[in-house]
Amino acid sequence: MLEVPLDHADPAGPRISLFAREVVGRGNAEEDLPWLLFLQGGPGCPADRPSAAGAWLSQALRHYRVLLLDQRGTGRSSPVNRQSLAGRPDAEAAAYLRHFRADAIVRDAELVRRQLLGDRPWSLLGQSFGGFCAMTYLSLAPEGLAEVMIAGGLPSLTAHPDQVYRAAYPRALAHTERFYARYPGDRKIARQVVDHLDDTETRMPSGERLSAERFQMMGTSFGHDGSFDLLHHLLEQAFITSRGEPVLSDTFLRGVDGVLSMADRPLYALLHEAIYCQDAASAWSAQRTLAEFGEFDPRRHAEVNFTSEMFYPWLFEQDPALRPLRGCADLLAAYDGWPRLYDPDRLAGNTVPVAAVVYADDLYVDFDQSRATTGQVGNLRPWITNEYRHNGLAARPAVFDRLHAMVRGEV
């Protein structure tokens, strides 16, 4: 545990706690292995726990001491949620959360590195949003990095959130169509679910109401292995007869709540648009750009199409974990003073070895924007593939192995 400044520009000001966990392979505790910092996806998700880290960790432990950092506001690092923010006025909470983006995460990592290694650089593995953080790291403190590996996390260096979401909605439509191609019978059931939700005030076992729009957010998981199957098996058990009438089953409703609730990751909703902001406000970008895609209106369109990583103002009314944070969320959406996260000139002249896998069918990170970035960062070796989905790093040992070989110039 380490105390770090809330605002790195004000080192004498308020401080927050930062937690990181060292993981060493069995039999390597006494070996002088290089350090690897792992930055996970999100934003707003804690670091992988060693028992549930997926395929990449066992491969990495053959070569490194691994540091699993709970990014500020997550896990054991001064967690942010409706409980920890309770009692703060909205303006104060919003000002506090403006210090929880990639630039602050990178400066936290640099404090940890200097405490552990002094002037020696370390290696970095960034998954998804962790790759965004890696680009910020290369922009702000490349001297701290010996090598960088990125999995499904090359952001556009310049795109406004509107550009991000205008590219994201067509990907959500494409993934919805793939889901229905796999399970054709689910078109009808999804339609029945939406019609039922429109006609009936349906409460989940937690007591909160499930709306049709919120049900459409089940597509948030579509970018991972097995996610189509998860929704299909929930839809198989969607309806049950109660007092002679069809109702949505507790089994279905509990499964939907498990996917959609933001109780364990409120920063994911609060800061998702902010991670794309540079010198501009998001102004609820996902909500505004949705108006350009009528296919997502289930009352005007026969097909029920699922959205993906989009968060809307109404969600802060419908999700009890987010409801107390609505005013704060509005202020974050309106804030236009976000500093720049990337330095295109410094990245163009980068000399740190970088290997990045870009998934051609990635739901969450736009392929064309990522591919453009591969040509804007010096010393970056891209691996473009449609063999894996967004969670390839966790699902397949081969992803880490190839990235490691690439960054070393072995393939």
C-alpha positions as CSV (number, residue, x, y, z in Angstrom):
1,M,0.0,0.0,0.0
2,L,1.3,3.4,-1.0
3,E,0.0,6.9,-0.4
4,V,-0.1,9.1,-3.5
5,P,-1.3,12.6,-4.3
6,L,-4.9,12.9,-5.5
7,D,-3.6,15.6,-7.9
8,H,0.0,15.0,-9.0
9,A,0.2,18.7,-9.8
10,D,-0.3,19.4,-6.1
11,P,1.9,16.9,-4.2
12,A,1.3,18.6,-0.9
13,G,-2.5,18.3,-1.3
14,P,-4.9,15.5,-0.4
15,R,-3.7,11.9,-0.8
16,I,-5.3,8.6,-1.7
17,S,-4.2,5.0,-1.1
18,L,-2.8,2.8,-3.9
19,F,-2.6,-0.9,-3.7
20,A,-0.5,-3.3,-5.8
21,R,0.2,-7.0,-5.5
22,E,3.5,-8.7,-6.5
23,V,3.2,-12.1,-8.0
24,V,6.2,-14.4,-8.5
25,G,6.2,-17.8,-10.1
26,R,6.7,-20.9,-8.0
27,G,10.5,-21.4,-7.6
28,N,11.4,-17.9,-8.9
29,A,11.2,-16.0,-5.6
30,E,14.9,-15.6,-5.4
31,E,15.5,-15.0,-9.1
32,D,16.4,-11.5,-10.2
33,L,13.7,-11.3,-12.8
34,P,12.6,-8.1,-14.6
35,W,9.4,-6.4,-13.4
36,L,6.2,-6.4,-15.5
37,L,3.4,-3.9,-14.7
38,F,-0.1,-5.1,-15.7
39,L,-2.7,-2.5,-16.4
40,Q,-6.2,-4.0,-16.8
41,G,-9.1,-3.0,-18.9
42,G,-12.0,-0.8,-17.9
43,P,-11.9,2.0,-16.9
44,G,-12.9,1.4,-13.3
45,C,-12.0,-2.3,-12.9
46,P,-9.6,-3.7,-10.3
47,A,-6.5,-5.6,-11.2
48,D,-6.9,-9.3,-12.0
49,R,-6.5,-11.4,-8.8
50,P,-3.8,-14.1,-9.2
51,S,-6.4,-16.9,-8.9
52,A,-8.5,-15.5,-11.7
53,A,-6.1,-13.7,-14.0
54,G,-6.5,-15.9,-17.1
55,A,-4.0,-17.4,-19.4
56,W,-1.6,-14.5,-19.6
57,L,-0.4,-14.6,-16.0
58,S,1.1,-18.1,-16.0
59,Q,3.0,-17.3,-19.2
60,A,4.2,-14.0,-17.9
61,L,5.5,-15.5,-14.7
62,R,8.0,-17.5,-16.7
63,H,9.8,-14.3,-17.5
64,Y,8.9,-11.6,-15.0
65,R,7.9,-10.6,-11.5
66,V,4.4,-9.3,-12.1
67,L,2.9,-6.3,-10.4
68,L,-0.9,-6.2,-10.4
69,L,-1.9,-2.6,-9.7
70,D,-5.4,-1.7,-8.6
71,Q,-5.8,1.5,-10.6
72,R,-6.9,4.4,-8.4
73,G,-10.6,4.2,-7.4
74,T,-10.8,0.4,-7.9
75,G,-10.2,-2.6,-5.7
76,R,-8.2,-1.6,-2.6
77,S,-7.0,1.7,-4.1
78,S,-9.3,4.2,-2.5
79,P,-12.4,2.7,-4.1
80,V,-14.9,5.0,-5.6
81,N,-18.7,4.3,-5.3
82,R,-21.9,5.7,-4.0
83,Q,-20.8,4.8,-0.5
84,S,-17.3,6.4,-0.5
85,L,-18.7,9.5,-2.2
86,A,-21.7,9.8,0.1
87,G,-22.0,13.2,1.6
88,R,-19.9,15.0,-1.0
89,P,-21.7,17.7,-3.0
90,D,-21.9,16.9,-6.7
91,A,-19.4,19.6,-7.7
92,E,-16.9,18.3,-5.2
93,A,-17.4,14.7,-6.3
94,A,-16.9,15.6,-9.9
95,A,-13.8,17.6,-9.2
96,Y,-12.4,14.6,-7.3
97,L,-13.1,12.2,-10.1
98,R,-11.4,14.4,-12.7
99,H,-8.2,12.9,-11.2
100,F,-9.0,9.3,-12.1
101,R,-8.0,9.1,-15.7
102,A,-5.1,7.5,-17.5
103,D,-2.7,10.5,-16.9
104,A,-3.1,10.1,-13.1
105,I,-2.8,6.3,-13.3
106,V,0.5,6.7,-15.2
107,R,1.9,9.1,-12.6
108,D,0.8,6.6,-9.9
109,A,2.7,3.9,-11.7
110,E,5.8,6.0,-11.9
111,L,5.8,6.6,-8.1
112,V,5.5,2.8,-7.6
113,R,8.3,2.1,-10.1
114,R,10.7,4.5,-8.5
115,Q,10.0,3.1,-5.1
116,L,10.6,-0.5,-6.3
117,L,13.3,0.0,-9.0
118,G,14.8,3.4,-8.6
119,D,15.9,4.6,-12.0
120,R,15.5,1.2,-13.7
121,P,12.6,0.9,-16.3
122,W,10.1,-1.9,-16.2
123,S,8.0,-3.7,-18.8
124,L,4.3,-3.0,-19.3
125,L,1.4,-5.1,-20.4
126,G,-1.8,-3.2,-21.1
127,Q,-5.2,-5.0,-21.7
128,S,-7.9,-2.8,-23.4
129,F,-8.1,0.4,-21.4
130,G,-4.7,-0.6,-20.0
131,G,-3.4,-0.2,-23.6
132,F,-4.8,3.4,-23.6
133,C,-2.9,3.9,-20.4
134,A,0.2,2.5,-22.1
135,M,-0.1,5.2,-24.8
136,T,-0.3,7.9,-22.1
137,Y,2.7,6.3,-20.4
138,L,4.7,6.6,-23.6
139,S,3.6,10.2,-23.9
140,L,4.3,11.3,-20.4
141,A,7.2,9.1,-19.0
142,P,8.7,6.8,-21.7
143,E,11.9,6.7,-19.6
144,G,10.1,4.5,-17.2
145,L,9.5,1.8,-19.8
146,A,11.8,-0.9,-21.1
147,E,9.1,-2.5,-23.4
148,V,5.4,-2.4,-23.9
149,M,2.9,-5.1,-24.9
150,I,-0.7,-4.1,-25.7
151,A,-3.7,-6.4,-26.2
152,G,-6.8,-4.9,-27.8
153,G,-6.1,-1.4,-26.6
154,L,-4.7,1.0,-29.2
155,P,-6.8,4.2,-29.0
156,S,-7.2,6.9,-31.5
157,L,-4.8,9.7,-30.5
158,T,-7.1,12.4,-31.6
159,A,-10.7,11.2,-31.9
160,H,-13.5,13.1,-30.0
161,P,-16.0,10.8,-28.2
162,D,-18.6,11.4,-30.9
163,Q,-16.2,9.8,-33.4
164,V,-15.7,6.9,-31.1
165,Y,-19.4,6.2,-30.7
166,R,-20.3,6.8,-34.3
167,A,-17.9,3.9,-35.0
168,A,-19.1,1.9,-32.1
169,Y,-22.8,1.7,-32.9
170,P,-22.3,-0.1,-36.2
171,R,-20.1,-2.6,-34.5
172,A,-22.8,-3.2,-32.0
173,L,-25.3,-3.8,-34.8
174,A,-22.9,-6.3,-36.5
175,H,-22.4,-8.2,-33.2
176,T,-26.2,-8.3,-32.7
177,E,-26.6,-9.9,-36.1
178,R,-23.9,-12.4,-35.3
179,F,-25.7,-13.3,-32.1
180,Y,-29.0,-13.9,-34.0
181,A,-27.2,-15.8,-36.7
182,R,-25.9,-18.2,-34.0
183,Y,-29.3,-18.4,-32.3
184,P,-32.0,-17.5,-34.8
185,G,-34.8,-18.3,-32.4
186,D,-33.7,-15.6,-30.0
187,R,-34.9,-12.9,-32.4
188,K,-38.5,-13.7,-31.4
189,I,-37.7,-14.1,-27.7
190,A,-35.8,-10.9,-27.5
191,R,-38.8,-9.1,-29.1
192,Q,-41.1,-10.7,-26.6
193,V,-38.9,-9.6,-23.7
194,V,-38.9,-6.0,-24.9
195,D,-42.6,-5.9,-25.5
196,H,-43.2,-7.4,-22.1
197,L,-41.0,-4.8,-20.5
198,D,-42.8,-2.0,-22.3
199,D,-46.2,-3.3,-21.2
200,T,-45.3,-4.3,-17.6
201,E,-43.4,-2.7,-14.8
202,T,-41.0,-5.6,-14.2
203,R,-38.8,-5.6,-11.1
204,M,-35.6,-7.6,-10.7
205,P,-35.1,-9.6,-7.5
206,S,-33.1,-6.6,-6.2
207,G,-36.3,-4.5,-6.5
208,E,-35.1,-2.2,-9.3
209,R,-37.1,-1.9,-12.5
210,L,-35.8,-3.4,-15.7
211,S,-36.5,-1.3,-18.8
212,A,-36.3,-2.3,-22.4
213,E,-33.4,0.1,-23.0
214,R,-31.5,-1.4,-20.1
215,F,-32.1,-4.9,-21.4
216,Q,-30.6,-3.8,-24.7
217,M,-27.3,-3.1,-22.8
218,M,-26.8,-6.9,-22.5
219,G,-24.8,-6.5,-25.7
220,T,-22.1,-4.9,-23.5
221,S,-20.7,-8.4,-23.0
222,F,-20.8,-9.5,-26.7
223,G,-17.1,-8.9,-27.3
224,H,-16.0,-11.8,-25.1
225,D,-15.8,-15.6,-25.7
226,G,-19.0,-17.3,-24.5
227,S,-21.1,-14.1,-24.2
228,F,-23.5,-15.1,-27.0
229,D,-24.1,-18.4,-25.2
230,L,-24.7,-16.6,-21.9
231,L,-27.5,-14.4,-23.3
232,H,-29.0,-17.3,-25.2
233,H,-29.2,-19.5,-22.1
234,L,-30.8,-16.6,-20.2
235,L,-33.4,-16.1,-23.0
236,E,-34.2,-19.9,-23.0
237,Q,-35.5,-19.3,-19.4
238,A,-36.9,-15.8,-19.9
239,F,-40.6,-16.6,-19.3
240,I,-42.4,-18.5,-16.7
241,T,-46.2,-18.8,-16.1
242,S,-47.5,-17.2,-12.9
243,R,-51.2,-17.2,-12.1
244,G,-51.9,-18.2,-15.7
245,E,-49.9,-15.3,-17.2
246,P,-46.4,-15.2,-18.7
247,V,-43.9,-13.2,-16.6
248,L,-40.1,-12.9,-16.8
249,S,-38.5,-15.5,-14.5
250,D,-36.4,-14.7,-11.5
251,T,-33.7,-16.8,-13.1
252,F,-33.6,-14.5,-16.2
253,L,-33.9,-11.3,-14.2
254,R,-31.1,-12.3,-11.8
255,G,-28.8,-13.2,-14.7
256,V,-29.5,-9.9,-16.4
257,D,-28.8,-8.0,-13.2
258,G,-25.5,-9.8,-12.8
259,V,-24.4,-8.5,-16.2
260,L,-25.8,-5.0,-16.1
261,S,-25.4,-3.8,-12.5
262,M,-22.7,-1.2,-12.0
263,A,-22.5,-1.8,-8.2
264,D,-19.0,-3.2,-8.4
265,R,-17.7,-0.9,-11.1
266,P,-19.3,2.6,-11.0
267,L,-16.3,4.3,-12.5
268,Y,-16.9,2.2,-15.7
269,A,-20.1,4.2,-16.2
270,L,-18.9,7.5,-14.7
271,L,-15.6,7.9,-16.7
272,H,-16.2,5.9,-19.8
273,E,-16.8,8.9,-22.0
274,A,-14.1,10.9,-20.2
275,I,-11.3,8.5,-21.2
276,Y,-11.7,9.8,-24.7
277,C,-11.9,13.5,-23.9
278,Q,-9.0,15.9,-24.7
279,D,-9.7,19.6,-24.5
280,A,-13.4,19.0,-25.0
281,A,-16.5,17.8,-23.2
282,S,-18.3,14.6,-24.0
283,A,-21.7,16.1,-23.4
284,W,-23.2,12.6,-23.1
285,S,-21.8,11.6,-26.4
286,A,-23.3,8.1,-26.5
287,Q,-26.8,9.5,-26.0
288,R,-26.5,12.2,-28.6
289,T,-25.0,10.0,-31.3
290,L,-27.6,7.3,-30.6
291,A,-30.1,9.6,-32.4
292,E,-28.3,8.9,-35.6
293,F,-28.9,5.2,-35.4
294,G,-32.7,4.5,-35.5
295,E,-32.1,0.7,-35.6
296,F,-31.7,0.8,-31.8
297,D,-35.2,2.1,-31.2
298,P,-37.1,-1.2,-30.5
299,R,-40.5,0.7,-30.8
300,R,-39.8,1.8,-34.3
301,H,-37.6,-1.1,-35.5
302,A,-38.8,-4.7,-35.7
303,E,-35.4,-6.1,-34.6
304,V,-34.2,-5.7,-31.0
305,N,-30.6,-4.6,-31.4
306,F,-28.2,-4.6,-28.5
307,T,-25.9,-1.8,-27.5
308,S,-22.4,-2.2,-26.2
309,E,-20.1,0.0,-24.2
310,M,-22.4,3.0,-24.1
311,F,-23.6,4.7,-21.0
312,Y,-26.6,7.1,-20.9
313,P,-28.0,9.7,-18.5
314,W,-31.1,7.6,-17.8
315,L,-28.9,4.8,-16.5
316,F,-28.0,7.0,-13.5
317,E,-31.7,7.0,-12.6
318,Q,-32.4,3.3,-13.3
319,D,-29.3,1.7,-11.6
320,P,-29.5,2.1,-7.8
321,A,-25.7,1.9,-7.6
322,L,-25.4,5.0,-9.8
323,R,-28.5,7.0,-8.8
324,P,-26.8,9.0,-6.1
325,L,-24.1,9.9,-8.6
326,R,-26.3,11.4,-11.3
327,G,-25.5,15.0,-10.6
328,C,-21.8,14.2,-10.5
329,A,-22.1,12.4,-13.9
330,D,-23.8,15.4,-15.5
331,L,-21.0,17.7,-14.4
332,L,-18.3,15.3,-15.7
333,A,-20.2,15.1,-19.0
334,A,-20.2,18.9,-19.2
335,Y,-16.6,19.4,-18.2
336,D,-14.4,20.7,-21.1
337,G,-11.1,21.2,-19.4
338,W,-9.8,17.7,-19.8
339,P,-6.0,17.7,-20.5
340,R,-4.5,15.9,-23.4
341,L,-3.7,12.3,-22.8
342,Y,-1.4,11.6,-25.8
343,D,1.6,13.5,-27.3
344,P,1.5,12.6,-31.0
345,D,5.0,14.1,-31.6
346,R,6.6,12.2,-28.8
347,L,4.8,9.0,-29.8
348,A,5.9,9.4,-33.4
349,G,9.5,9.5,-32.2
350,N,9.1,6.7,-29.7
351,T,12.1,4.4,-29.2
352,V,10.6,2.0,-26.6
353,P,9.8,-1.4,-28.2
354,V,6.1,-1.8,-28.5
355,A,4.1,-4.9,-29.7
356,A,0.4,-4.6,-30.1
357,V,-2.3,-7.1,-31.1
358,V,-5.2,-5.5,-32.9
359,Y,-8.3,-7.6,-33.1
360,A,-10.1,-7.2,-36.4
361,D,-13.5,-8.0,-34.9
362,D,-13.1,-6.1,-31.7
363,L,-16.5,-4.9,-30.3
364,Y,-14.9,-2.4,-27.9
365,V,-12.0,-0.7,-29.7
366,D,-12.4,0.4,-33.3
367,F,-10.3,-1.5,-35.7
368,D,-9.8,1.4,-38.2
369,Q,-8.9,3.8,-35.4
370,S,-6.4,1.3,-33.9
371,R,-4.9,0.5,-37.3
372,A,-4.3,4.3,-37.9
373,T,-2.6,4.5,-34.5
374,T,-0.2,1.7,-35.5
375,G,1.2,4.1,-38.1
376,Q,1.5,7.0,-35.7
377,V,3.7,5.4,-33.0
378,G,7.4,4.8,-33.6
379,N,8.9,1.4,-32.9
380,L,5.5,-0.2,-32.7
381,R,5.1,-3.7,-34.2
382,P,1.4,-4.5,-34.9
383,W,-0.2,-7.9,-35.0
384,I,-3.6,-7.8,-36.8
385,T,-5.7,-10.9,-36.4
386,N,-9.3,-12.1,-36.4
387,E,-8.4,-15.3,-34.6
388,Y,-9.2,-14.0,-31.1
389,R,-11.8,-11.8,-29.5
390,H,-11.3,-8.9,-27.1
391,N,-10.5,-11.2,-24.2
392,G,-7.9,-13.1,-26.1
393,L,-5.1,-12.2,-23.6
394,A,-7.1,-13.9,-20.8
395,A,-8.4,-16.7,-22.9
396,R,-5.4,-17.9,-24.9
397,P,-1.8,-18.3,-23.7
398,A,-0.6,-17.9,-27.3
399,V,-1.6,-14.2,-27.2
400,F,0.9,-13.3,-24.5
401,D,3.5,-15.6,-25.9
402,R,3.4,-13.9,-29.3
403,L,3.4,-10.4,-27.9
404,H,6.4,-11.3,-25.7
405,A,8.3,-12.7,-28.7
406,M,7.4,-9.7,-30.9
407,V,8.5,-7.1,-28.4
408,R,11.8,-8.9,-28.1
409,G,12.2,-9.1,-31.9
410,E,12.1,-12.9,-31.9
411,V,9.3,-13.1,-34.4
